[in-house]
Amino acid sequence: MLRGNFTAKLDSQGRVKIPTAHRKLIQDEYGFELYVTSITGENLLIYPMREWEEIEARLLEPPKMLPEKVKFLRHANYYGQVTSMDKQGRVSIPNHLRQAAGIAGEVAVMGYLTYLQVWNRERFEELLKTDPYTDKDAAALADLGI
């Protein structure tokens, strides 16, 4: 499982270096092929290709033309690109996605179990302040047995 928050930097060629802990797990479990995308434009989502293909398989299930599925695919495909992690763990991020997410310099790379989220650190810290974890959130998770 991909977990934890690590700091990384975007280099001058628009690549983010995946932190060692995440990189090793991705390489060992999934290989080097990735799908880099976003749904909202606020952050980057980096999926091992096998995990992204499982999402696509679920999207193929009826009803295929559900408006929410179409919207999800519209956004994921607009921002998305199939790419590979190089042997140093660097991943190229498309320019339009870097601009939308405000990704430059230092970023937060966080594990979300089966994929990574990459955030502009300042944007993410603001999100933590404006959308704090509440008792209501804890109750909803308790209902799920978490």
Secondary structure, 3 states (H helix, E strand, C coil): CECCEEEEEECCCCEEECCHHHHHHHHHHHCCEEEEECCCCCCEEEEEHHHHHHHHHHHHCCCCCCHHHHHHHHHHHHHCEEEECCCCCEEECCHHHHHHHCCCCEEEEEECECCEEEEEHHHHHHHHHHCCCCHHHHHHHHHCCC
